[in-house]
Amino acid sequence: MNVTIRRAESGDANAIAGCLAELGYETPASLVTSKLSTLTASAADGVLVAIEPDAGLVGVVSVHLLPLFHAPGNLARVTALAVRKDHQRRGVGRALVAAAEVFAWRHDCRRVEVTSGDHRSEAHDFYKGLGYQTDERRFIKHGPPAV
């Protein structure tokens, strides 16, 4: 694997949207552009992309820092990890998660948290293979639709 990890740039929006689409997310490039313009300036958020010389952008991970109120340090939450189907099982996802972890540890995070839909059993196996374990239960209440 000959992949370089770097911070996402506004020009990456179309390729990032393509990676997300392969996971079933209907995220338009315009929304990715908007998110990147907000998150790029934030020290508490990182959007990282994997670039292969002959294939261009092949994956993306987003990681966000949350201060822990009840304990020292921060929590890092991975909110998206997507690798193009033609580049899966080649170490790209592993490299992106490793880069997200480096980002987290450098920002005094005490743990990295990732969520994955119940229907994504292959993703669960992937995260377990990286040393992640099922811990705690998450409760979610969805808000009203956006206007």
C-alpha distance (Angstrom), angle and dihedral (degrees) to the residues before:
residue distance angle dihedral
M1 . . .
N2 3.77 . .
V3 3.79 102.1 .
T4 3.79 131.1 148.6
I5 3.80 121.0 -155.9
R6 3.79 118.2 -149.4
R7 3.79 139.7 153.7
A8 3.78 114.1 -79.9
E9 3.80 119.2 -104.0
S10 3.79 130.4 -156.0
G11 3.81 90.6 -104.1
D12 3.82 89.0 62.6
A13 3.80 94.2 66.4
N14 3.83 98.0 101.2
A15 3.81 93.8 47.5
I16 3.82 91.8 45.6
A17 3.81 90.4 50.6
G18 3.81 87.7 51.5
C19 3.81 91.8 53.3
L20 3.81 91.0 48.8
A21 3.81 90.9 48.2
E22 3.80 90.4 57.9
L23 3.81 87.3 61.7
G24 3.78 90.7 51.4
Y25 3.81 98.5 -99.8
E26 3.78 114.7 136.5
T27 3.79 94.3 -149.2
P28 3.80 110.3 155.5
A29 3.79 118.6 -139.7
S30 3.81 88.5 -118.3
L31 3.82 90.3 62.4
V32 3.82 90.9 46.7
T33 3.81 88.8 51.2
S34 3.80 90.7 50.6
K35 3.80 92.8 47.9
L36 3.79 92.2 47.2
S37 3.80 91.9 51.3
T38 3.81 89.3 54.9
L39 3.80 99.6 39.1
T40 3.81 98.7 41.9
A41 3.80 91.3 70.5
S42 3.81 93.8 46.8
A43 3.80 120.9 97.3
A44 3.83 88.4 -161.0
D45 3.80 96.2 58.4
G46 3.76 132.2 59.1
V47 3.78 130.2 -171.8
L48 3.78 109.9 -173.0
V49 3.78 128.7 -174.9
A50 3.79 134.1 -160.4
I51 3.79 115.8 -133.7
E52 3.81 125.0 -166.5
P53 3.82 116.0 -165.4
D54 3.81 96.5 -127.9
A55 3.81 98.3 33.1
G56 3.79 106.6 36.8
L57 3.79 120.0 -146.1
V58 3.81 109.1 10.0
G59 3.82 103.9 164.4
V60 3.79 147.9 10.5
V61 3.78 138.3 -157.5
S62 3.80 128.7 -173.7
V63 3.79 122.0 -158.2
H64 3.80 128.3 -177.5
L65 3.79 130.5 -167.5
L66 3.78 123.0 -135.8
P67 3.80 122.9 -173.5
L68 3.79 113.3 -122.6
F69 3.79 109.8 -128.3
H70 3.79 98.3 -168.0
A71 3.81 97.7 44.1
P72 3.80 141.1 26.2
G73 3.77 119.5 -81.7
N74 3.76 133.9 15.2
L75 3.78 141.5 -70.9
A76 3.80 120.6 -126.9
R77 3.78 118.0 -149.7
V78 3.78 122.4 -163.6
T79 3.79 104.8 -148.5
A80 3.79 100.7 176.2
L81 3.78 137.3 19.0
A82 3.78 118.6 171.9
V83 3.79 130.6 164.7
R84 3.78 124.1 -175.9
K85 3.80 109.9 -102.2
D86 3.79 92.4 -121.3
H87 3.82 89.4 58.1
Q88 3.80 101.2 43.0
R89 3.81 119.8 119.0
R90 3.79 90.6 27.2
G91 3.82 99.6 99.0
V92 3.81 97.7 -94.2
G93 3.82 95.1 116.6
R94 3.79 90.6 44.7
A95 3.84 90.4 52.2
L96 3.81 91.9 48.1
V97 3.82 93.3 49.7
A98 3.82 90.3 47.2
A99 3.82 89.7 52.6
A100 3.82 91.0 48.4
E101 3.81 89.0 51.2
V102 3.82 91.5 51.0
F103 3.81 88.3 51.2
A104 3.82 89.2 50.6
W105 3.80 97.2 46.7
R106 3.82 91.1 48.3
H107 3.81 88.5 56.3
D108 3.81 96.3 53.3
C109 3.78 95.7 -101.1
R110 3.77 115.1 166.1
R111 3.79 94.1 -161.9
V112 3.79 142.2 6.9
E113 3.78 117.8 -133.8
V114 3.78 126.8 -162.6
T115 3.77 129.0 -179.3
S116 3.76 125.0 -153.9
G117 3.79 129.3 -177.4
D118 3.79 116.7 -103.1
H119 3.82 89.9 -116.8
R120 3.83 93.8 59.2
S121 3.82 99.9 83.7
E122 3.82 92.9 155.5
A123 3.81 89.4 55.8
H124 3.81 89.7 49.8
D125 3.81 90.2 54.0
F126 3.82 89.7 47.3
Y127 3.82 93.0 54.0
K128 3.80 92.7 44.2
G129 3.80 88.1 52.5
L130 3.81 88.2 56.6
G131 3.80 91.8 53.7
Y132 3.80 99.5 -95.3
Q133 3.76 117.7 137.5
T134 3.76 136.2 -165.3
D135 3.79 107.6 -96.3
E136 3.77 131.4 169.1
R137 3.76 128.5 -17.4
R138 3.77 126.0 -87.6
F139 3.80 122.7 -141.1
I140 3.79 118.9 -161.1
K141 3.76 133.0 -171.0
H142 3.79 115.2 -172.2
G143 3.78 118.8 -140.6
P144 3.78 126.8 -135.1
P145 3.82 118.2 -70.1
A146 3.80 116.0 -81.8
V147 3.77 116.1 -98.5
